[in-house]
Amino acid sequence: MDTFLNDEYWSQRYQNKQTGWDIGEVSTPLKAYFDQLADTSVSILIPGCGNSYEAEYLLAKGFQNITLIDISAVLVERLTEKLQFYIEKGSCKVIHQDFFAHHGQYDLIIEQTFLSAIPPTLRPDYAKQMYQLLKPHGKLVGVIFGINFEGGPPFGGTPEEYLPLFEPYFIPVVFEQCYNSILPRAGNELFVRLDRR
């Protein structure tokens, strides 16, 4: 299980271009959500950020307070180079860290394939950590897989499995199948907006 949580495993996957989860652009359900956000000063965390197309999109729209975390040193080095302009400007931070060791307070946390990268046994810790990282009235928003996979990662699940994990900490405002997934993921994604209790 620990294999999926270490730097070596994920860095090797990036080095070998074994990144089947990477769609090469901002996810369409998240893009639609971002396009209705008006306050560009909100503090945003993207854990397990991957290649951070979502962050690039938000930064290009003028968002000023984005923090990216990933456990892969290889990826963090690439992102630091790619996002150097925004890092120097102070609108973006890229941190090499285990999500479960992170401390901070955010208005909004974006979920995009991160939940599917961690073993299901850690999902209760994931929900609790998300709660602790959000400010009062903060939101956890994103896209999670609504199907099960053999083996893993990715690790999938169903709404019936996910909801009990989140309900102690969050009010599920939206928890439904995405209507605007990219074609290869159509019918397999859930859009979630969870408001911190």
N, C-alpha and C positions, 0 to 999 in steps of 0.2 A: 504493500500500500504506500509506504513512504517513497517508493520509486517515483510516483507521480507528483511528489511535492518537492523534489530537489532540483537544484539549478542544473546539474549535469544532464538529467533526463530531458528537460525542456530546451536547454541550450543546444544539445545534440540534434534535437528535432528541427530547430531553426537552422542550424548549420547544414543539415542534410536536406533541407527544404521538404520535410515531412510535416506539412502544415495544411492538411486537408480541410480544416475548419475555416481557413482564411478565405474570405470571399473576394478580397482585393479592393473593397470599397466599403463605405459606410452602409450598414444594414438599413434596408428601406423602412422597416417599422420604426427604427430609432431615428432615422432622418426625419420622418413625419412628426415624431414627437419633438425633436429639436427645433423644427421649424415653427412650432407654436410657443416656444420659450421666449419671453420678452426681456427678462432681467439677465444681462450678460455678466453681472457681478457675482452670481451665485457660485458657491464653492462646490466643485464637482470632483468626485473620485471615480477613476476607472480602474478597478483591480483586475489582475490577470489580463493586462491591457492588450497583449499581443501587438500587432502592427499599428494599432491605434488610429484606424481610419476615422473612427468616431471623434477622437480628440482633434485630429486635423480639421475635420469639418467644423467642429465647434470653434476652434481657434480662428479659422478663416472667417467665421461669422462674428468675431469680436469678443468671444468669451474670454475672461481675464483671469480665471482662478481655477485651473485644472491640474489635478495631481494624478499621475499615472504610476502604477505599481506593477512590477513583474518579477518573478523569481529567477528568470533567465538573464544572466549577466551579458550574454551575447546579444540578446534582444535589447536590453537597456542601453548598451553601447551604441547600437544602431539607431535607436530612437533619439538618444541624446544628440547624435550627429544630425539626424533628419529634422529634429525640432529645435535646433540650436537658436534660431531667430527668436522663437517664442520663449525659450528658456532665458535667454539674455534679456528679453523684454520684461520678464517676470510674470508672464501670464501662464506659464506651464512649468511643472516640476516632474522629473522622471526619477523614480526611486527603485533601486534594486533591493527587493525585500520580500519576505514571506508575508502574504496578506494577513495571516493570523497573528503576526507580531506588530502589525501597524497600529499606530495611535494617531488620532486626529478627530476633527469634527467637521462634517460636511452637510451641505444643504441637499445634495443630490448625489446618489451613487448609481452608476450605470453598469448594468449587467449585460455582457455580451460574450457568451460561450465559456465564461469563467466557471460557473457552477458545474458544467459538464466536464471540466478538467480535473475536478477533485473527487476522491472516492466518496460514494454515498454515505459511508459511515461518518464522514466529517460534516455532513449537511446541517446537523443541529448546531455545531460550532460556527459554521458559516452564517446561519441566520442570526445567531447571538452576536457575532462580530459585526455584522451589518448594522444591527440595532445600535450597538455601542459606538459605531463610527458616525452615526447620523445625529444631527442636531434635533432638538424637539421640533416636530412638524416636518422633519426631513423625509425624503422620498427615495425608495429603491425602485428604479425603473429599468426595464430591459426585456430581453428576449431569451427564453430558455427552451430547451427541447421538450416537446410534449410526447415523445415516444421513447421506448426502451431500446437500448443497443446491446448487442452481444459483447461481453468483455468490457473493454474500455481502457483508457479514455477514447472517445467521449462516453460519459455516463449519462443516460437519459432518465426519464421518469414520466409520471402522469400527474395531472392536477390533484388527484386524490392522494398521491404520495407527497406532493410538495406542500399543499395547504397546511397540514398539521405542523409542519416545521416553522412556518412563518406566522401562524395565527397568535402565538404567545407574544410576539413583538410588533406585529404589523396589522393594519387594517387593509385587506385586499380591496382596493378601489377598482382595479381592472385585473382580470385573470382570465384571459380568453384566447382562443386560437387566433393567430395573426391572419388578417385578411390581405396583407400586402407583402408577404414573404417573397424572396426571390424564388424563381421557378423550382430549382432543385430542392428547396426546403418547404415548398408549399404543403400545408396540412400537417407539418411536423414541428411547428414553432408556436409557443405561447407568448403573448405580450403580457407583461405584468407591470402594474404600478401598485406598489405597496407603501402605504403611509405609516410612518413610525407611530406607535402607540404612545 
